[in-house]
Amino acid sequence: MDRRLFLQVLGCGCISLGISSCSSVPITDRKQLTLIPEAKLNAQAAQIYEKVKKKEKLSTDTNQLNEIKEIGKKMENSISMYFSKSNIQDPTLGFDWEYILIDNKKVKNAWCMPGGKIAVYSGILEVTKNTDGLAAVMGHEIAHAVAKHSVERASRGVLIQTGTSIIDIATGGKLSSINRSTGMNAVGLLSQIGIMNPFNRKQETEADYLGLIFSSLSGYDIRETTKVWDRMKKINKGKSVPEFMNTHPSPDNRIKKINDWTTEIIMEYPPINKT
């Protein structure tokens, strides 16, 4: 299949679905597609979050949970105050912030759902080590929600589905024929490797950048961030799939970019005065 034709059809699909569906990510000003209503995604996320709370074993470590909540509250306030002082609409308006600590030392992860629903797994604490390290991880996850990355990914999926359907019709069903003859979803593989993975890596890099800003605004030492990723590399023993196959940047690329940004962000986004 001609990749140029594929991208052209996707472009036409975007136009047909409406240019008004394009918006910009706060601070970075990157253009993004937003076909899915944010409120709908937030409501769905809240329902899933409730299921997670019932399914997972929640930690009874109140001291650690309180630290997570304190970091989160500082970031909530700093983000809102920054956008207010910048005369920019606060992208967290309508968020119903909530924090849980999941007792699972095998999982070294944290996430923030659309609408501010946050979970930290106890396993990630082995990597964060301290408050600044935990703030680095939480800032990154909160950045995904602030930048509406879930809305963007869902919208991108709708666009790809529409575009591939158009191509299949335009080529007389050749895509369907390829899938049947090879026994695999060729279109899905192409879109995943050629479009969605690079697109997701772009989001991850953006979340790294915005997360540093939110952590710095909240008074945390963002110089700890690269140390967190160094520790993660050691725990993973350097194992990672090739970057073009992954949705995340390679650890080395990530660390390099964070180092490049750190001094500038410390100077341009100092802790915001909350008095």
SVG drawing of the C-alpha trace seen along z (x, -y; Angstrom):
<svg xmlns="http://www.w3.org/2000/svg" viewBox="-20 -37 42 53">
<polyline fill="none" stroke="black" stroke-width="0.4" points="0.0,0.0 1.2,-3.5 2.0,-5.2 1.6,-8.6 -1.9,-7.7 -2.7,-6.4 -1.6,-9.7 -3.5,-11.8 -6.7,-10.0 -6.2,-10.5 -5.7,-14.2 -8.9,-14.3 -10.6,-12.5 -9.5,-15.1 -10.9,-17.8 -14.2,-16.0 -14.6,-15.6 -14.1,-19.3 -11.1,-21.6 -12.9,-23.0 -12.0,-19.7 -8.4,-20.8 -7.1,-22.5 -3.7,-23.2 -1.9,-21.7 -1.4,-24.2 2.2,-25.7 3.6,-23.7 0.9,-25.0 1.2,-21.7 -1.9,-21.3 -4.0,-18.2 -7.2,-16.5 -10.1,-16.5 -13.1,-14.7 -14.1,-13.0 -15.8,-15.2 -13.6,-15.5 -16.5,-15.3 -17.5,-11.9 -14.0,-10.5 -13.8,-11.9 -17.0,-10.3 -15.9,-7.0 -12.6,-7.3 -14.3,-7.9 -16.3,-4.7 -13.2,-2.7 -11.4,-4.3 -14.1,-3.1 -13.7,0.5 -9.9,0.3 -10.4,-0.7 -12.6,2.3 -10.4,4.7 -6.9,3.7 -5.5,4.0 -5.2,0.5 -2.3,-0.3 -2.8,-1.0 0.4,-3.1 -1.3,-6.4 2.0,-8.3 2.9,-7.4 -0.6,-8.1 -0.6,-11.5 2.7,-12.3 1.1,-11.4 -1.9,-13.6 0.3,-16.5 2.3,-16.4 -0.9,-16.2 -2.5,-19.1 0.5,-21.3 0.5,-20.5 -3.3,-21.1 -2.9,-24.6 0.3,-25.4 -1.2,-24.4 -4.4,-26.4 -2.5,-29.5 0.0,-29.4 -2.8,-29.4 -4.8,-32.0 -1.7,-34.4 -1.0,-33.7 -4.6,-34.6 -5.1,-31.2 -8.1,-29.0 -7.2,-26.4 -7.3,-23.0 -8.0,-21.3 -11.3,-23.0 -13.9,-20.2 -11.2,-17.8 -12.3,-15.8 -8.9,-15.0 -8.5,-11.8 -5.4,-9.8 -4.9,-6.1 -1.9,-4.0 -2.1,-0.4 -0.3,2.2 1.6,4.0 5.4,4.0 5.8,5.9 4.3,3.0 6.5,0.0 4.0,-2.4 1.7,-5.3 -1.0,-6.8 -3.5,-9.7 -6.8,-9.1 -8.7,-11.9 -10.2,-14.2 -7.5,-13.8 -8.0,-10.2 -4.5,-9.2 -3.0,-5.9 0.5,-5.1 1.7,-1.5 3.9,-0.8 6.5,0.7 7.3,-2.6 8.5,-3.9 11.5,-1.7 12.4,-3.8 11.4,-7.3 13.2,-6.9 12.3,-10.4 9.7,-13.2 11.3,-14.9 11.5,-11.6 7.8,-10.9 6.9,-14.4 8.7,-13.8 6.7,-10.7 3.4,-12.3 4.1,-15.4 4.6,-13.4 1.3,-11.5 -0.6,-14.6 0.8,-16.2 -0.9,-13.5 -4.3,-14.6 -3.6,-18.3 -2.6,-17.9 -5.7,-15.9 -3.6,-13.0 -6.4,-10.4 -8.8,-12.6 -6.3,-13.0 -5.5,-9.3 -9.2,-8.4 -9.8,-11.0 -6.8,-9.7 -8.2,-6.2 -11.5,-7.3 -9.7,-9.1 -7.5,-6.1 -10.6,-3.8 -12.4,-6.2 -9.4,-6.6 -8.7,-2.9 -12.3,-2.3 -12.2,-4.9 -9.0,-3.4 -10.5,0.1 -13.4,-1.2 -11.2,-3.2 -8.9,-0.2 -11.8,2.2 -11.3,4.0 -7.6,4.7 -6.9,4.1 -9.5,6.6 -8.0,9.0 -4.5,8.5 -5.8,9.2 -7.5,12.4 -4.6,13.7 -1.9,13.0 -4.1,13.9 -3.1,10.6 -4.4,7.1 -1.9,5.4 -3.6,2.0 -3.6,2.3 0.2,3.1 1.0,0.3 -1.0,-2.3 0.5,-1.0 4.1,-1.2 3.9,-3.9 1.5,-6.3 0.3,-5.5 3.6,-4.6 5.5,-7.7 2.4,-9.7 2.4,-8.2 6.2,-8.8 5.5,-12.5 2.9,-12.6 5.4,-10.9 8.1,-13.5 5.5,-16.3 4.4,-14.8 8.1,-14.7 8.5,-18.4 5.2,-19.5 5.8,-17.3 9.1,-19.1 7.3,-22.4 4.5,-21.4 7.0,-19.9 9.2,-23.0 6.1,-25.3 5.2,-23.2 8.6,-23.7 10.2,-20.3 13.8,-19.8 13.4,-18.6 17.1,-17.7 16.0,-14.4 14.1,-13.4 17.1,-12.0 18.1,-10.1 14.7,-8.4 15.2,-7.3 18.7,-6.1 17.3,-4.0 14.6,-2.6 17.2,-1.6 19.1,0.3 16.0,2.1 15.1,3.1 18.7,4.1 18.9,2.1 16.2,4.2 14.0,2.4 12.4,3.0 13.6,0.9 12.3,-2.6 10.4,-2.4 8.4,0.5 7.7,-1.2 5.2,-3.8 7.8,-5.4 11.1,-7.1 14.2,-5.0 15.5,-5.8 18.7,-7.3 16.9,-9.6 14.5,-10.6 17.3,-11.4 19.2,-13.5 16.1,-15.6 15.3,-16.1 18.9,-17.2 18.6,-19.6 15.4,-21.1 16.2,-21.2 18.2,-24.5 15.8,-26.4 12.7,-25.2 14.2,-26.0 14.8,-29.6 11.5,-30.1 9.1,-28.2 10.3,-28.9 8.0,-27.8 4.8,-29.8 3.8,-32.1 0.7,-30.7 0.2,-33.5"/>
</svg>
